Amino acid sequence: MGLQRRCSRAGCPNPAVATLTYVYADSVAVLGPLATYAEPHAYDLCSAHAERLSAPQGWSVVRLAPEFVEPEPTHDDLVALAEAVREAGRPTTEAPQQDGGPVLRLVRDDSATVVP
């Protein structure tokens, strides 16, 4: 579960609920549910901007859902979050690998100095 995506419209702080893509060859704007992953050539829109979307003259808009609402976290999202927290809190048991190079130690006094 990542950070909540925001509306792509400039200055809009609302959470995204729909994804807008264009099919240039057919002059169609496709508005569908929020994509699983952010795509570089797609635009995430909040519910207000998704509802008011219009296309340029000669283009048509295809709406894949009648309304767009903010999705609730799924069980998979919550499990992934719990596993990430558990993994981050787990102490590391691996010893640092030494590649035969010099061993450095940090000596703290008025300034941090590394001594071989």
C-alpha positions, 0 to 999 in steps of 0.5 A: 500500500503506497501513498495516496495518489492525488488529482493531476489537476494543478492545485487540486489537493483531493485524492484521485478516484479515476484515471483518464487516458487518451486514444489519439487515433480514435479521438477518444478520452477514456475515464475509468476507475483508478489504475493500480499503478500511476502511469506516465501518460495517464491522468488521475482525477478526483471525483469532482474533476472526473464528473465535470470532464469534457472532451475537445470538439470532435472527441468523445468521452467513454466513461467506464463507470457511472460514478467514481468514489474513493476506494476502501483499503482491501484486505490485501492492502492491510496485509501488505502494510502489516508485513512491511511494518513487521519487516522494517522492525525486524533486527538484522542478524547478518554480519557486515561482509568484509571484502578484505579492504581496510576496516575503518572505525569512527572516532568521535571528538570535536569533529567526526574523523575516520581512522584506519 
